[in-house]
Each structure stands twice: as structure tokens, then as C-alpha cells.
Amino acid sequence: MAERFRIGRVFLAGDAAHVHPPTGGQGMNTGILDAYNLGWKLAGQTLLDSYETERRTVAAAVLKVSDYLLRLYAPGHAEAHQRG
Ligand SMILES: Cc1cc2nc3c(=O)[nH]c(=O)nc-3n(C[C@H](O)[C@H](O)[C@H](O)COP(=O)(O)OP(=O)(O)OC[C@H]3O[C@@H](n4cnc5c(N)ncnc54)[C@H](O)[C@@H]3O)c2cc1C
């Protein structure tokens, strides 16, 4: 995950901001919601400040799950293929 999602007028979204291991399978979903979150905020400077806070929180949560599944997958645990 990138250390910053925003520096000034430059924003990172999608895989540029957070790359998921194959056990995640949620990179597209997360990236689309980055763009949705950012898109409607482009109308106001104040709202833009919340983009990084909101989307880094989500990306960290999703990566935590996919990283956990990757650690199960590597040594061959069957639970790595289960989804809640
Ligand atoms: C096998 C596989 C299965 C997947 N399955 C799922 C799934 O089931 N669900 C899910 O949510 N996600 C899935 N993903 C993840 C998903 O595909 C990615 O998270 C998503 O495509 C990322 O989109 P993006 O637009 O951020 O980046 P990308 O799709 O990588 O788009 C970046 C674009 O920028 C272009 N580019 C790069 N450098 C430059 C440059 N210098 N100038 C101009 N253009 C440039 C590239 O050519 C590319 O077109 C899967 C990924 C893989 C590999």
C-alpha cells in the first residue's frame, strides 16, 4: 500500500495505491470505490481532504484479509479458499 494517497493535486487510486495478492481478488472493487469516493469530492477542496483517510482505512482492511489468506495459501491450508 502506498504511504500516501494524496500529495497536493496528485491522487493515487486503484492498484497504484494498493496492490492485492491473488488471494484477495478485490483490487478492482476497491479501486472503483476509490474513484467513486474521489469523483464526487472534486467539487470542493474541503471534501478532498477526507479521500486519503477514508480510502486508506478501507485498503488497509482489505489488504489485511488478503494478506492473511495469502499466508494460509502459501503452505497449502484449505481454509485459504474459504470466503465468509
Ligand atoms: C488474474 C487476476 C484476477 C483478478 N480478479 C479480480 C476479481 O475477481 N475482483 C477484483 O475486484 N479484482 C480482481 N483483480 C484485480 C483487478 O484486475 C485490478 O485491481 C484492477 O484491474 C486495477 O485497476 P487499475 O485501473 O487501478 O489498474 P490497471 O488495470 O493496472 O490500469 C492501469 C493502466 O495504466 C496504464 N499505464 C501504466 N503506466 C502508464 C503510463 N506511464 N502512461 C499511461 N498509461 C499507463 C496501463 O497500461 C493500464 O492500462 C484481478 C487481477 C488479476 C491479475
The ligand as an SDF file (V2000), in Angstrom:
LIG
                    3D

 53 58  0  0  0  0  0  0  0  0999 V2000
   -5.7350  -12.7210  -12.5940 C   0  0  0  0  0  0  0  0  0  0  0  0
   -6.4060  -11.5600  -11.8960 C   0  0  0  0  0  0  0  0  0  0  0  0
   -7.6960  -11.7220  -11.3990 C   0  0  0  0  0  0  0  0  0  0  0  0
   -8.3310  -10.6670  -10.7470 C   0  0  0  0  0  0  0  0  0  0  0  0
   -9.6040  -10.8430  -10.2560 N   0  0  0  0  0  0  0  0  0  0  0  0
  -10.2100   -9.8410   -9.6240 C   0  0  0  0  0  0  0  0  0  0  0  0
  -11.5490  -10.0150   -9.1330 C   0  0  0  0  0  0  0  0  0  0  0  0
  -12.1960  -11.0650   -9.2760 O   0  0  0  0  0  0  0  0  0  0  0  0
  -12.1280   -8.9590   -8.4790 N   0  0  0  0  0  0  0  0  0  0  0  0
  -11.4720   -7.7910   -8.3110 C   0  0  0  0  0  0  0  0  0  0  0  0
  -12.0560   -6.8790   -7.7220 O   0  0  0  0  0  0  0  0  0  0  0  0
  -10.2120   -7.6010   -8.7650 N   0  0  0  0  0  0  0  0  0  0  0  0
   -9.5720   -8.5770   -9.4270 C   0  0  0  0  0  0  0  0  0  0  0  0
   -8.2930   -8.4060   -9.9110 N   0  0  0  0  0  0  0  0  0  0  0  0
   -7.6080   -7.1250   -9.6910 C   0  0  0  0  0  0  0  0  0  0  0  0
   -8.0060   -6.0860  -10.7420 C   0  0  0  0  0  0  0  0  0  0  0  0
   -7.8030   -6.5980  -12.0460 O   0  0  0  0  0  0  0  0  0  0  0  0
   -7.1310   -4.8340  -10.5300 C   0  0  0  0  0  0  0  0  0  0  0  0
   -7.1750   -4.4480   -9.1720 O   0  0  0  0  0  0  0  0  0  0  0  0
   -7.6300   -3.6820  -11.3960 C   0  0  0  0  0  0  0  0  0  0  0  0
   -7.6100   -4.0190  -12.7650 O   0  0  0  0  0  0  0  0  0  0  0  0
   -6.7520   -2.4460  -11.1640 C   0  0  0  0  0  0  0  0  0  0  0  0
   -7.2490   -1.4140  -11.9690 O   0  0  0  0  0  0  0  0  0  0  0  0
   -6.4360   -0.0930  -12.1020 P   0  0  0  0  0  0  0  0  0  0  0  0
   -7.1990    0.7500  -13.0830 O   0  0  0  0  0  0  0  0  0  0  0  0
   -6.1350    0.5010  -10.7520 O   0  0  0  0  0  0  0  0  0  0  0  0
   -5.0160   -0.5060  -12.6910 O   0  0  0  0  0  0  0  0  0  0  0  0
   -4.6960   -1.2190  -14.1140 P   0  0  0  0  0  0  0  0  0  0  0  0
   -5.8480   -2.0800  -14.5600 O   0  0  0  0  0  0  0  0  0  0  0  0
   -3.3290   -1.8120  -13.9460 O   0  0  0  0  0  0  0  0  0  0  0  0
   -4.6520    0.0230  -15.1070 O   0  0  0  0  0  0  0  0  0  0  0  0
   -3.5220    0.8500  -15.2040 C   0  0  0  0  0  0  0  0  0  0  0  0
   -3.4290    1.3060  -16.6380 C   0  0  0  0  0  0  0  0  0  0  0  0
   -2.4140    2.3110  -16.7170 O   0  0  0  0  0  0  0  0  0  0  0  0
   -1.6540    2.0430  -17.8860 C   0  0  0  0  0  0  0  0  0  0  0  0
   -0.3460    2.6720  -17.6840 N   0  0  0  0  0  0  0  0  0  0  0  0
    0.7020    2.2620  -16.9210 C   0  0  0  0  0  0  0  0  0  0  0  0
    1.7240    3.1160  -16.9860 N   0  0  0  0  0  0  0  0  0  0  0  0
    1.3150    4.1180  -17.8050 C   0  0  0  0  0  0  0  0  0  0  0  0
    1.9220    5.3170  -18.2670 C   0  0  0  0  0  0  0  0  0  0  0  0
    3.1600    5.6620  -17.8970 N   0  0  0  0  0  0  0  0  0  0  0  0
    1.2140    6.1050  -19.0820 N   0  0  0  0  0  0  0  0  0  0  0  0
   -0.0650    5.8040  -19.4500 C   0  0  0  0  0  0  0  0  0  0  0  0
   -0.7030    4.6640  -19.0490 N   0  0  0  0  0  0  0  0  0  0  0  0
   -0.0130    3.8550  -18.2400 C   0  0  0  0  0  0  0  0  0  0  0  0
   -1.6030    0.5360  -18.0050 C   0  0  0  0  0  0  0  0  0  0  0  0
   -1.2990    0.1220  -19.3240 O   0  0  0  0  0  0  0  0  0  0  0  0
   -3.0330    0.1740  -17.6030 C   0  0  0  0  0  0  0  0  0  0  0  0
   -3.9250    0.1940  -18.7040 O   0  0  0  0  0  0  0  0  0  0  0  0
   -7.6520   -9.4340  -10.5850 C   0  0  0  0  0  0  0  0  0  0  0  0
   -6.3400   -9.2800  -11.1050 C   0  0  0  0  0  0  0  0  0  0  0  0
   -5.7380  -10.3210  -11.7330 C   0  0  0  0  0  0  0  0  0  0  0  0
   -4.3230  -10.1260  -12.3020 C   0  0  0  0  0  0  0  0  0  0  0  0
  1  2  1  0
  2  3  1  0
  2 52  2  0
  3  4  2  0
  4  5  1  0
  4 50  1  0
  5  6  2  0
  6  7  1  0
  6 13  1  0
  7  8  2  0
  7  9  1  0
  9 10  1  0
 10 11  2  0
 10 12  1  0
 12 13  2  0
 13 14  1  0
 14 15  1  0
 14 50  1  0
 15 16  1  0
 16 17  1  0
 16 18  1  0
 18 19  1  0
 18 20  1  0
 20 21  1  0
 20 22  1  0
 22 23  1  0
 23 24  1  0
 24 25  2  0
 24 26  1  0
 24 27  1  0
 27 28  1  0
 28 29  2  0
 28 30  1  0
 28 31  1  0
 31 32  1  0
 32 33  1  0
 33 34  1  0
 33 48  1  0
 34 35  1  0
 35 36  1  0
 35 46  1  0
 36 37  1  0
 36 45  1  0
 37 38  2  0
 38 39  1  0
 39 40  1  0
 39 45  2  0
 40 41  1  0
 40 42  2  0
 42 43  1  0
 43 44  2  0
 44 45  1  0
 46 47  1  0
 46 48  1  0
 48 49  1  0
 50 51  2  0
 51 52  1  0
 52 53  1  0
M  END
$$$$
